Amino acid sequence: MMKIIMIHLCSLLSAILLCFSVPANAAGTLTVGSLPSVLEFDFSAGDESSTTVFSTIDFCIRSTSIGGFFSGNGDYAVKAASVASVFELTKDGTTIPYTVDFTKGNAAFTSLVYDTYSSRYSPLVEADCEPVSLRVSILLSDIKIAPSGTYIDTLTFDAVNYSSFFGSGFFETIRDQEILTIAFTIPKQVKISGLEDLTLTGDDTLLSAEDSDGFCVFATWGSLYSITATSLEGSFELRDGAKTPTLPYDVLIKNSASSAWSSALDYGVQAPGDRYGDADQGCSAGNNMDLRIEADPSGVNAGTYIGTLYLTVRPI
């Protein structure tokens, strides 16, 4: 009786060892293909249609399972980390945070948690290098007061193949890793906003109008800018159709914090003096410039005189 028991036990152990036997050459494969080594993008101060600025790169991942009885399903997961130990771009001690999102095919993007593997993705056809995308996003609120220049980070993109034990993901067998340098540029830039149409009022000796709310000039990091006045008509004059004479006018500007208006600006000539833009694109603390138009109507006939004034700002 004891001999029979020993024989059955040995047979059971042999069966178990056979079940766990996997050929030495059986393994899953994983390849990250066509991922560029550099991602370069920039930011335009005039782009306020979204709360973020982002860039997307397309590449592919090929993931296959092990063969044979223990074949898994070729699932894989991805993660991202960086030399900064956080998703953060750096320039001369100034940092800009960013986020990293991933998608496969046409699915919605999913945010990657720093240095943490994502949920699993299953290849539709294991023999193919399937399209995937990586998106780097930056909040406009994090860059609106950042100095101009190029901000850099080095991102490590890691993918792992789960050649699984009965599809359970027990083993992590194969991984591939690519290095991506992110270069985000904030150009030195300015922007003018908030100008409104003006109607001149007064008497026979002086007509004038002021922009009651002022206007805003943004400059990267609140830096210096220049301002020049020109017009559609080619000179500072208002016209009543083709009638003559025309009505000449003067253009005056000042910083909103000042009570002193400039002298009349010369047509097409940079206004004298130093001016610093607001570091906030929308001048949320209040507009920083004022505009005044003056004209002497004594030499013209009654009528409605119209003109178009251009104010051009440039970074210095």
Rosetta silent file (secondary structure, phi, psi, omega in degrees, C-alpha in Angstrom):
SEQUENCE: MMKIIMIHLCSLLSAILLCFSVPANAAGTLTVGSLPSVLEFDFSAGDESSTTVFSTIDFCIRSTSIGGFFSGNGDYAVKAASVASVFELTKDGTTIPYTVDFTKGNAAFTSLVYDTYSSRYSPLVEADCEPVSLRVSILLSDIKIAPSGTYIDTLTFDAVNYSSFFGSGFFETIRDQEILTIAFTIPKQVKISGLEDLTLTGDDTLLSAEDSDGFCVFATWGSLYSITATSLEGSFELRDGAKTPTLPYDVLIKNSASSAWSSALDYGVQAPGDRYGDADQGCSAGNNMDLRIEADPSGVNAGTYIGTLYLTVRPI
SCORE:     score description
SCORE:     0.000 S_00000001
   1 L     0.000  -42.868  179.091    0.000    0.000    0.000 S_00000001
   2 H   -63.943  -37.283 -179.635    2.814    2.384    0.856 S_00000001
   3 H   -64.049  -40.017  178.350    4.525    1.597   -2.430 S_00000001
   4 H   -63.491  -41.203  178.886    1.437    2.583   -4.413 S_00000001
   5 H   -61.835  -44.187 -179.350    1.225    5.889   -2.566 S_00000001
   6 H   -62.688  -40.202  179.834    4.870    6.722   -3.361 S_00000001
   7 H   -63.616  -43.691  178.929    4.359    6.000   -7.048 S_00000001
   8 H   -64.269  -38.246  179.337    1.343    8.340   -7.267 S_00000001
   9 H   -64.985  -43.454  178.730    3.203   11.135   -5.451 S_00000001
  10 H   -62.698  -41.155  178.988    6.157   10.914   -7.842 S_00000001
  11 H   -63.280  -39.497  179.101    3.817   11.059  -10.833 S_00000001
  12 H   -64.445  -43.922  179.194    2.139   14.153   -9.433 S_00000001
  13 H   -64.372  -39.090  178.774    5.477   15.924   -8.888 S_00000001
  14 H   -62.687  -40.432  179.131    6.611   15.083  -12.421 S_00000001
  15 H   -64.413  -41.079  179.380    3.423   16.572  -13.820 S_00000001
  16 H   -64.184  -44.268  178.805    3.917   19.778  -11.852 S_00000001
  17 H   -63.303  -37.005  178.248    7.506   20.135  -13.023 S_00000001
  18 H   -64.560  -40.795 -178.922    6.400   19.563  -16.582 S_00000001
  19 H   -62.620  -34.519 -178.222    3.749   22.297  -16.309 S_00000001
  20 L   -90.966    2.961 -179.713    6.308   24.882  -15.220 S_00000001
  21 L   -81.290  120.676  179.423    8.825   23.937  -17.870 S_00000001
  22 L  -120.945  131.349  179.834    9.277   26.766  -20.424 S_00000001
  23 L   -55.268  145.299 -176.165   11.688   26.467  -23.375 S_00000001
  24 L   -63.204  -28.238 -177.047   14.835   28.537  -22.954 S_00000001
  25 L   -94.351    7.008  179.945   14.214   30.397  -26.210 S_00000001
  26 L   -87.052  119.921  179.623   10.575   31.302  -25.390 S_00000001
  27 L  -159.624  151.642  173.190   10.259   35.015  -24.644 S_00000001
  28 L   -78.017  167.045  176.903    8.107   37.994  -25.429 S_00000001
  29 E  -128.991  151.973  176.205    9.456   40.902  -27.440 S_00000001
  30 E  -150.349  130.803  178.978    9.015   44.633  -27.129 S_00000001
  31 E  -137.577  128.619  170.905   10.350   47.430  -29.311 S_00000001
  32 E   -93.532  116.530 -173.928    9.780   51.176  -29.118 S_00000001
  33 E  -114.970  143.783  170.947   10.123   52.390  -32.686 S_00000001
  34 L    65.088   24.821  174.719   10.554   55.778  -34.378 S_00000001
  35 L   -82.199  119.743 -179.039   10.553   57.866  -31.196 S_00000001
  36 L   -61.843  156.759  178.892   12.494   61.068  -32.008 S_00000001
  37 L   -84.295  -17.936 -178.206   15.423   61.978  -29.793 S_00000001
  38 E  -135.757  135.272  171.785   14.333   65.634  -29.534 S_00000001
  39 E  -116.750  114.009 -179.433   10.943   67.296  -29.124 S_00000001
  40 E  -115.863  130.470  172.695   11.069   71.026  -29.878 S_00000001
  41 E  -153.987  168.245 -175.856    8.130   73.402  -29.604 S_00000001
  42 E  -140.730 -178.505 -173.798    7.461   76.988  -28.601 S_00000001
  43 L  -127.912  135.054  177.013    4.858   79.384  -27.286 S_00000001
  44 L  -108.610  129.550 -178.812    3.213   82.379  -28.927 S_00000001
  45 L   -62.574  -22.421 -178.212    1.912   85.163  -26.701 S_00000001
  46 L   -83.608   -3.532 -175.762   -0.970   85.655  -29.113 S_00000001
  47 L   -96.889   95.171 -179.270   -2.332   82.126  -28.675 S_00000001
  48 L  -118.658   23.200 -178.014   -4.960   82.292  -25.938 S_00000001
  49 L   -77.649   -9.885 -178.534   -7.484   79.881  -27.434 S_00000001
  50 L  -140.858  166.837  175.984   -6.588   77.238  -24.860 S_00000001
  51 L   -87.828   -6.007 -178.328   -5.362   76.989  -21.286 S_00000001
  52 E  -133.994  159.855  167.256   -2.373   74.919  -22.402 S_00000001
  53 E  -119.947  137.438 -173.957    0.303   74.787  -25.041 S_00000001
  54 E  -149.274  164.946  174.393    1.349   71.305  -26.108 S_00000001
  55 E  -140.451  142.717 -176.747    3.175   69.207  -28.672 S_00000001
  56 E  -120.589  137.486  174.912    2.510   65.629  -29.720 S_00000001
  57 E  -120.166  138.248 -179.125    4.912   63.078  -31.171 S_00000001
  58 E  -106.115  137.051  176.641    3.820   59.914  -32.948 S_00000001
  59 E  -151.458 -157.463 -179.263    5.807   56.675  -32.876 S_00000001
  60 E  -147.752  158.604  175.761    5.040   52.965  -32.471 S_00000001
  61 E  -131.953  130.845  174.772    5.387   50.047  -30.062 S_00000001
  62 E  -112.612  121.687 -177.886    5.633   46.380  -31.047 S_00000001
  63 E  -135.000  126.995  179.575    4.885   43.926  -28.253 S_00000001
  64 E  -127.133  160.196 -179.275    4.509   40.150  -28.558 S_00000001
  65 L   -92.652  173.099  172.738    3.913   37.318  -26.106 S_00000001
  66 L   -72.098  160.733  179.637    5.929   34.172  -25.423 S_00000001
  67 L   -95.119  175.702  172.730    5.105   31.160  -27.553 S_00000001
  68 H    83.439 -161.607 -174.935    3.834   27.738  -26.717 S_00000001
  69 H   -61.198  -30.867 -176.143    1.545   26.490  -23.968 S_00000001
  70 H   -96.481   24.891 -177.713    2.429   29.412  -21.690 S_00000001
  71 L   -60.289  131.519  174.984    1.696   32.055  -24.284 S_00000001
  72 L   -94.696 -160.001 -174.639    0.602   35.351  -22.796 S_00000001
  73 L  -112.218    7.885  176.885   -1.230   38.165  -24.519 S_00000001
  74 L    72.084   13.778  178.606    1.613   40.579  -25.322 S_00000001
  75 L   -58.882  152.585  175.565    0.292   43.312  -23.025 S_00000001
  76 E  -143.947  162.393  176.010    2.621   46.173  -22.213 S_00000001
  77 E  -133.903  160.324 -177.754    2.753   49.220  -19.966 S_00000001
  78 E  -131.322  158.252  172.988    4.674   52.493  -20.211 S_00000001
  79 E  -152.463  167.104  179.401    6.109   55.082  -17.868 S_00000001
  80 E  -140.526  144.570  176.010    8.162   58.271  -18.034 S_00000001
  81 E  -144.544  176.012 -178.206   10.722   59.900  -15.755 S_00000001
  82 E  -147.991  166.993  179.815   13.288   62.671  -16.126 S_00000001
  83 L   -67.777  -20.039 -179.201   16.691   63.843  -14.953 S_00000001
  84 L   -83.087   -2.095 -178.029   14.939   66.543  -12.908 S_00000001
  85 L    63.396   14.141  175.423   13.194   63.835  -10.818 S_00000001
  86 L  -164.572  155.494  177.697    9.924   65.591  -11.696 S_00000001
  87 L   -73.655   95.329 -172.733    8.270   66.675  -14.947 S_00000001
  88 E  -153.514  128.066  174.622    9.932   70.087  -15.068 S_00000001
  89 E   -91.133  146.816 -172.956   11.736   72.145  -17.722 S_00000001
  90 E  -134.348  141.787  171.682   14.654   74.303  -16.571 S_00000001
  91 E  -150.480  117.118  175.880   16.544   77.377  -17.735 S_00000001
  92 L    49.147   42.795  177.058   19.014   79.313  -15.567 S_00000001
  93 L    86.531  -10.141  176.640   17.296   78.277  -12.356 S_00000001
  94 E   -93.701  134.629 -176.046   13.775   79.034  -13.615 S_00000001
  95 E  -119.213  150.253  175.787   11.500   75.994  -13.905 S_00000001
  96 E  -131.568  118.121  178.038    8.290   75.269  -15.817 S_00000001
  97 E   -72.860  153.023  176.045    6.223   72.187  -14.891 S_00000001
  98 L  -144.141  166.301  176.512    4.740   70.024  -17.615 S_00000001
  99 E  -119.398  156.782  179.293    2.604   66.918  -17.949 S_00000001
 100 E  -123.853  127.754  178.484    3.074   63.806  -20.083 S_00000001
 101 E  -122.139  153.355 -177.400    0.155   61.946  -21.661 S_00000001
 102 E  -134.283  146.743  172.943    0.102   58.714  -23.658 S_00000001
 103 E  -148.548  155.453  173.986   -2.334   57.085  -26.050 S_00000001
 104 E  -116.813  129.189 -179.322   -2.501   54.070  -28.344 S_00000001
 105 L    67.059 -134.306 -177.931   -4.258   54.408  -31.659 S_00000001
 106 L  -103.511   15.880 -179.693   -7.136   56.880  -31.608 S_00000001
 107 L   -71.772  164.846  177.812   -7.998   56.496  -27.939 S_00000001
 108 L   -67.467  150.555  177.929   -8.125   59.440  -25.556 S_00000001
 109 L   -68.834  145.771  176.173   -4.869   60.515  -23.939 S_00000001
 110 E  -121.998  132.234 -179.647   -4.122   59.253  -20.444 S_00000001
 111 E   -68.958  137.754  174.621   -1.862   61.159  -18.042 S_00000001
 112 L   -94.815  129.871  174.262    1.301   59.369  -16.932 S_00000001
 113 L   -79.768  137.399 -174.032    2.171   59.566  -13.258 S_00000001
 114 L   -51.789  126.823  174.540    5.861   60.330  -12.802 S_00000001
 115 L    53.423   34.611 -179.359    8.030   57.169  -12.866 S_00000001
 116 L  -132.137  131.165 -178.493    4.963   54.925  -12.510 S_00000001
 117 L   -65.770  141.863  178.475    3.843   52.294  -14.980 S_00000001
 118 L   -74.067  176.912  166.883    0.554   52.938  -16.725 S_00000001
 119 L   -66.513  168.491 -172.784   -2.313   50.522  -16.986 S_00000001
 120 L   -80.349  148.358  173.102   -1.814   47.828  -19.593 S_00000001
 121 E  -117.971  137.420 -178.964   -2.233   48.193  -23.314 S_00000001
 122 L  -107.439  126.218  177.283   -3.023   45.208  -25.521 S_00000001
 123 L   -67.867  140.781  177.787   -1.685   45.081  -29.087 S_00000001
 124 L   -73.680  -42.562  177.211   -4.330   44.469  -31.707 S_00000001
 125 L  -131.978  113.940 -172.062   -1.918   42.549  -33.930 S_00000001
 126 L   -63.236  -22.977 -177.140    1.219   41.328  -32.210 S_00000001
 127 L   -79.547  -13.217 -174.939    3.240   41.307  -35.428 S_00000001
 128 L   -96.940  151.683  168.599    2.704   45.042  -36.011 S_00000001
 129 L   -90.805  100.665 -169.680    4.445   48.087  -34.591 S_00000001
 130 E   -81.772  144.056 -178.738    1.246   49.828  -33.569 S_00000001
 131 E   -65.142  133.940  173.222    0.853   53.625  -33.602 S_00000001
 132 E  -137.204  167.044 -179.748    1.095   55.382  -30.242 S_00000001
 133 E  -141.522  148.277  176.226    1.503   59.025  -29.233 S_00000001
 134 E  -122.135  133.431 -178.996    3.136   60.986  -26.469 S_00000001
 135 E  -123.863  131.070  175.949    1.954   64.509  -25.588 S_00000001
 136 E  -109.271  124.394 -175.200    3.818   67.112  -23.536 S_00000001
 137 E  -125.339  145.627  178.742    1.607   69.916  -22.181 S_00000001
 138 E  -132.584  134.074  177.183    2.322   73.164  -20.319 S_00000001
 139 E   -72.119  135.614  176.237   -0.230   75.429  -18.651 S_00000001
 140 H   -59.443  -33.593 -179.743   -0.286   78.966  -20.017 S_00000001
 141 H   -65.829  -20.337  179.476   -0.557   80.189  -16.430 S_00000001
 142 H   -88.742   -9.191 -177.098    2.856   78.628  -15.718 S_00000001
 143 L  -122.658   -3.884 -173.695    4.629   80.420  -18.560 S_00000001
 144 L   -68.641  -19.692  176.651    3.004   83.834  -18.862 S_00000001
 145 L  -117.021   12.716  179.989    5.630   85.438  -16.599 S_00000001
 146 L   -77.265  143.266  177.597    8.543   83.159  -17.469 S_00000001
 147 L   -61.941  153.082  175.942   11.657   84.767  -18.991 S_00000001
 148 L   -67.026  158.693 -179.780   12.245   84.250  -22.684 S_00000001
 149 E   134.397 -176.605 -178.666   14.636   81.505  -23.718 S_00000001
 150 E  -107.622  125.499 -178.766   14.756   77.732  -24.199 S_00000001
 151 E  -103.352  136.342 -169.748   13.800   75.422  -21.322 S_00000001
 152 E  -125.241  145.724  165.053   15.184   71.877  -21.341 S_00000001
 153 E  -150.165  154.666  176.784   14.501   68.516  -19.755 S_00000001
 154 E  -112.557  117.552 -174.930   15.581   64.980  -20.613 S_00000001
 155 E  -103.325  134.562  172.980   12.764   62.463  -20.483 S_00000001
 156 E  -102.590  118.595  178.311   13.216   58.714  -20.198 S_00000001
 157 E  -103.101  124.631 -172.649   10.391   56.767  -21.822 S_00000001
 158 E  -123.875  131.852  175.195   10.163   53.161  -20.641 S_00000001
 159 E  -124.912  140.790 -179.272    7.947   50.354  -21.957 S_00000001
 160 E  -127.876  138.037  178.557    7.668   46.861  -20.433 S_00000001
 161 E   -95.564  131.285  176.721    6.248   43.671  -21.954 S_00000001
 162 L  -101.478   85.004  170.199    4.191   41.396  -19.735 S_00000001
 163 L   -76.095  106.981 -158.372    4.800   37.903  -21.122 S_00000001
 164 L  -101.564  158.702  173.938    2.371   36.459  -18.666 S_00000001
 165 L   -89.081  104.954 -173.901    1.706   33.376  -16.669 S_00000001
 166 L    54.740   33.458  176.151   -1.764   32.358  -17.877 S_00000001
 167 L    73.191   12.485 -174.495   -2.260   35.987  -18.896 S_00000001
 168 L   -92.016   -7.176  179.608   -2.057   37.192  -15.282 S_00000001
 169 L    77.545   30.192 -176.588    0.965   39.459  -15.689 S_00000001
 170 L   -72.210  -32.139 -177.469    3.079   37.525  -13.201 S_00000001
 171 L  -111.648  138.257  167.742    6.336   38.077  -15.080 S_00000001
 172 L  -105.537  109.126 -167.690    7.886   41.294  -16.405 S_00000001
 173 L  -106.278  -43.980 -171.909   10.234   39.920  -19.040 S_00000001
 174 E  -130.764  137.713  174.832   11.218   42.442  -21.710 S_00000001
 175 E  -138.500  159.550  175.171   11.497   46.224  -21.702 S_00000001
 176 E  -135.250  147.001 -174.320   12.711   48.931  -24.037 S_00000001
 177 E  -136.830  136.317  177.712   13.811   52.438  -23.116 S_00000001
 178 E  -129.267  150.618  179.921   14.269   55.605  -25.173 S_00000001
 179 E  -107.831  130.329 -178.997   15.638   59.037  -24.248 S_00000001
 180 E  -125.733  121.514  174.834   13.781   62.167  -25.351 S_00000001
 181 E   -90.178  124.155  179.082   15.137   65.702  -24.956 S_00000001
 182 E  -101.065  125.578  179.385   12.346   68.266  -24.563 S_00000001
 183 E  -126.494  110.177 -177.764   13.198   71.815  -25.660 S_00000001
 184 E  -113.058  123.306 -173.771   10.499   74.434  -25.103 S_00000001
 185 E  -110.068  129.881  170.157   11.205   77.979  -26.298 S_00000001
 186 E  -106.520  108.149 -178.859    9.595   81.191  -25.097 S_00000001
 187 L   -71.857  156.832  172.592   10.567   83.869  -27.599 S_00000001
 188 L   -69.663  122.026 -168.161   11.152   87.441  -26.542 S_00000001
 189 L  -148.882  159.641  176.186    7.786   88.906  -27.366 S_00000001
 190 E  -136.955  161.867  179.354    5.337   91.744  -26.890 S_00000001
 191 E  -153.942  136.483  177.710    1.615   92.124  -27.363 S_00000001
 192 E  -113.435  137.631 -178.647   -0.735   95.120  -27.451 S_00000001
 193 E  -153.004  162.644  173.339   -4.421   94.775  -26.579 S_00000001
 194 L    92.233    2.263  178.450   -7.403   96.728  -25.323 S_00000001
 195 L   -70.936  143.306 -179.913   -7.456   99.601  -27.834 S_00000001
 196 L  -129.171  159.089  175.732  -10.911  100.975  -28.618 S_00000001
 197 L   -64.385  145.544 -178.243  -12.384  103.347  -31.209 S_00000001
 198 L  -121.122  144.904  173.895  -12.330  106.996  -30.144 S_00000001
 199 L  -118.265  121.481 -177.640  -14.662  109.906  -30.902 S_00000001
 200 L   -79.353  136.300  176.521  -13.159  113.378  -30.656 S_00000001
 201 E  -133.590  162.304  178.682  -15.189  116.053  -28.875 S_00000001
 202 E   153.566 -143.722 -178.837  -14.528  119.669  -27.920 S_00000001
 203 L  -125.857 -162.582 -175.375  -14.920  123.147  -29.389 S_00000001
 204 L   -71.051  -13.078 -176.623  -13.755  125.156  -32.370 S_00000001
 205 L  -108.201  -24.085 -177.937  -10.178  125.307  -31.112 S_00000001
 206 L  -151.428  122.415  168.947   -9.525  121.830  -29.698 S_00000001
 207 E  -109.218  140.516 -179.707  -10.970  118.416  -30.261 S_00000001
 208 E  -151.466  162.615  175.395   -9.630  115.565  -28.161 S_00000001
 209 E  -155.955  142.650  176.232  -10.309  112.007  -27.075 S_00000001
 210 E  -125.142  144.264  173.589   -8.746  109.644  -24.549 S_00000001
 211 L   -73.180  103.488 -169.013   -8.951  105.881  -24.279 S_00000001
 212 L   -61.100  -32.591 -178.940  -10.851  105.852  -20.973 S_00000001
 213 L   -98.993   -1.297 -176.688   -9.712  102.362  -19.945 S_00000001
 214 L    71.631 -170.861  176.041   -6.230  102.595  -21.447 S_00000001
 215 E  -141.778  169.147 -173.353   -4.615   99.701  -23.228 S_00000001
 216 E  -113.515  134.381  169.668   -2.245   96.879  -22.336 S_00000001
 217 E  -120.664  114.976  175.716    1.282   96.213  -23.549 S_00000001
 218 E   -94.737  139.843  172.395    2.683   92.839  -22.522 S_00000001
 219 E  -139.420  136.953 -178.419    6.400   92.103  -22.772 S_00000001
 220 H   -50.721  126.058  178.668    8.105   88.878  -21.772 S_00000001
 221 H    60.388   24.744  178.896    9.269   89.144  -18.176 S_00000001
 222 H    64.418   33.020 -173.616    8.120   92.778  -18.114 S_00000001
 223 L   -82.924  177.749 -179.049   11.004   93.761  -20.368 S_00000001
 224 E   -69.320  148.304  174.006   11.568   96.897  -22.454 S_00000001
 225 E  -144.383  162.711  174.131    9.613   97.539  -25.607 S_00000001
 226 E  -111.439  156.812  178.123    9.321  100.272  -28.239 S_00000001
 227 E  -135.135  136.760 -178.002    6.132  101.828  -29.601 S_00000001
 228 E  -133.800  139.798  179.705    5.586  103.506  -32.974 S_00000001
 229 E  -110.139  131.944  173.434    2.495  105.229  -34.372 S_00000001
 230 E  -139.156 -172.495 -179.660    1.460  105.152  -38.036 S_00000001
 231 E  -150.090  164.766  175.941   -1.863  105.253  -39.863 S_00000001
 232 L   -66.750  -31.696 -175.686   -3.851  103.775  -42.718 S_00000001
 233 L   -79.435  -13.009 -179.842   -3.883  107.192  -44.385 S_00000001
 234 L    90.887    0.710  175.418   -0.095  107.506  -44.409 S_00000001
 235 L  -163.039  168.480  178.809   -0.049  110.504  -42.065 S_00000001
 236 L   -81.312   83.407  178.269   -1.760  111.711  -38.910 S_00000001
 237 E  -150.210  145.551  174.890   -4.899  113.118  -40.549 S_00000001
 238 E  -101.132  146.040 -175.226   -8.632  112.496  -40.498 S_00000001
 239 E  -127.287  143.667  172.175  -10.580  112.614  -43.734 S_00000001
 240 L  -106.182   82.011 -174.599  -14.151  113.346  -44.730 S_00000001
 241 L    61.633 -131.474 -179.813  -14.225  111.230  -47.847 S_00000001
 242 L   -96.483    7.064 -176.637  -12.299  112.951  -50.631 S_00000001
 243 L   -68.107  151.457  172.243  -12.965  116.438  -49.266 S_00000001
 244 L  -126.833  152.993    1.034  -10.174  118.852  -48.533 S_00000001
 245 L   -79.270  164.731  173.700   -8.691  120.098  -46.380 S_00000001
 246 L   -84.343  169.881 -177.876   -8.132  117.092  -44.100 S_00000001
 247 E  -106.854  104.678  177.537   -8.016  117.341  -40.299 S_00000001
 248 E   -68.409  151.973  176.861   -4.496  116.813  -38.860 S_00000001
 249 E  -141.841  161.369  177.105   -4.217  115.284  -35.382 S_00000001
 250 E  -110.438  146.827  177.927   -1.579  114.612  -32.739 S_00000001
 251 E  -112.747  125.807  178.170   -0.937  111.304  -30.955 S_00000001
 252 E  -126.698  144.715  178.032    0.103  111.351  -27.295 S_00000001
 253 E  -134.962  162.334  172.658    0.778  108.419  -24.975 S_00000001
 254 E  -160.389  158.729  170.861    1.757  107.894  -21.355 S_00000001
 255 E   -69.409  140.409 -176.373    2.225  105.168  -18.803 S_00000001
 256 L   -59.528  -29.567 -178.765   -0.999  104.719  -16.843 S_00000001
 257 L   -77.018   -9.530 -176.821    0.835  105.296  -13.576 S_00000001
 258 L  -103.397  154.028  176.324    2.037  108.701  -14.800 S_00000001
 259 L   -99.527   -6.473 -174.096    0.128  111.979  -15.056 S_00000001
 260 L   -99.936  120.863  175.707    2.398  113.428  -17.763 S_00000001
 261 L   -77.390  152.598  175.540    1.525  112.911  -21.405 S_00000001
 262 L   -70.564  166.493  167.501    4.277  112.547  -23.962 S_00000001
 263 L   -71.289  165.185 -179.003    4.882  115.201  -26.542 S_00000001
 264 L   -56.713  133.318 -178.535    3.179  114.550  -29.884 S_00000001
 265 L   -74.737  146.043  173.724    4.669  111.466  -31.523 S_00000001
 266 L   -82.317  140.601 -177.403    6.427  111.727  -34.857 S_00000001
 267 L   -61.405  124.623  174.963    4.869  109.637  -37.611 S_00000001
 268 L    71.340    9.803 -177.924    6.630  106.276  -37.986 S_00000001
 269 L  -112.305  135.406  179.500    9.325  107.159  -35.452 S_00000001
 270 L   -55.754  130.501  179.354    9.903  105.194  -32.252 S_00000001
 271 L   -63.086  138.414 -179.636    8.520  107.095  -29.275 S_00000001
 272 L   -71.033  159.764  176.582   11.296  108.392  -27.013 S_00000001
 273 L    96.672  159.192  178.339   11.842  107.081  -23.499 S_00000001
 274 L   -91.758  136.120  178.024   12.055  103.669  -21.846 S_00000001
 275 E  -134.803  135.526 -179.226    8.887  101.641  -21.401 S_00000001
 276 E  -111.619  130.255  179.378    8.478   98.325  -19.630 S_00000001
 277 L   -74.909  167.391  173.951    5.679   95.944  -20.533 S_00000001
 278 E   -80.258  137.787  179.988    3.443   94.127  -18.113 S_00000001
 279 L   -74.323  -12.359  178.312    4.649   90.598  -17.342 S_00000001
 280 L  -100.082  125.625 -176.503    1.024   89.411  -17.424 S_00000001
 281 L   -57.466  -34.705 -177.457   -0.404   89.018  -20.925 S_00000001
 282 L   -96.787    6.184 -176.486   -3.813   90.290  -19.892 S_00000001
 283 L    46.961   53.784 -174.536   -2.602   93.097  -17.594 S_00000001
 284 L   -61.173  -22.654  178.270   -4.808   91.579  -14.876 S_00000001
 285 L   -85.739   -0.845 -178.819   -3.723   94.297  -12.453 S_00000001
 286 L   123.994  148.011  179.631   -4.937   96.972  -14.905 S_00000001
 287 L   -61.291  149.054 -171.752   -3.929   98.384  -18.267 S_00000001
 288 L  -110.206   -0.477  179.539   -0.508  100.014  -18.283 S_00000001
 289 E  -135.779  151.080  177.033   -0.746  102.573  -21.126 S_00000001
 290 E  -124.380  151.266 -178.918   -3.021  105.503  -22.071 S_00000001
 291 E  -126.404  138.822  176.663   -3.699  107.091  -25.460 S_00000001
 292 E  -135.945  137.020  176.412   -4.832  110.651  -26.282 S_00000001
 293 E  -117.493  133.084  178.157   -5.712  112.191  -29.658 S_00000001
 294 E  -128.612  143.669  178.539   -5.829  115.977  -30.170 S_00000001
 295 E  -148.448  147.445  175.990   -6.871  117.997  -33.233 S_00000001
 296 L  -105.114  108.672 -174.458   -7.448  121.681  -34.115 S_00000001
 297 H   -87.278    5.463 -171.693  -10.609  121.903  -36.248 S_00000001
 298 H   -64.271  -23.342 -175.893  -10.406  125.620  -36.940 S_00000001
 299 H  -101.799   12.099 -176.389   -9.134  125.211  -40.497 S_00000001
 300 L  -123.303  163.144  178.653  -11.587  122.594  -41.803 S_00000001
 301 L   -82.568  162.203  176.335  -15.194  122.506  -42.960 S_00000001
 302 L   -61.636  145.144 -179.701  -18.023  120.881  -41.051 S_00000001
 303 L   162.076 -177.137  177.035  -18.265  117.134  -41.617 S_00000001
 304 L  -108.758  116.152 -175.009  -17.452  113.718  -40.229 S_00000001
 305 L  -107.752  131.364 -174.016  -13.734  113.023  -40.301 S_00000001
 306 E  -131.384  145.166  174.545  -12.451  109.480  -39.901 S_00000001
 307 L  -154.026  164.793  179.182   -9.014  107.884  -39.745 S_00000001
 308 L  -121.071  121.666 -179.261   -7.304  104.659  -38.670 S_00000001
 309 E  -101.686  136.877  174.479   -4.364  104.793  -36.264 S_00000001
 310 E  -111.889  130.899  170.525   -1.835  101.977  -35.907 S_00000001
 311 E  -113.667  122.787 -177.250    0.242  101.485  -32.763 S_00000001
 312 E  -116.058  127.286  177.899    3.085   98.985  -33.212 S_00000001
 313 E  -112.395  146.238 -179.022    5.072   97.560  -30.314 S_00000001
 314 E  -138.339  145.175  175.439    8.372   95.692  -30.604 S_00000001
 315 E   -70.513  150.140  176.344   10.625   93.917  -28.080 S_00000001
 316 L  -114.780    0.000    0.000   13.938   95.553  -27.273 S_00000001
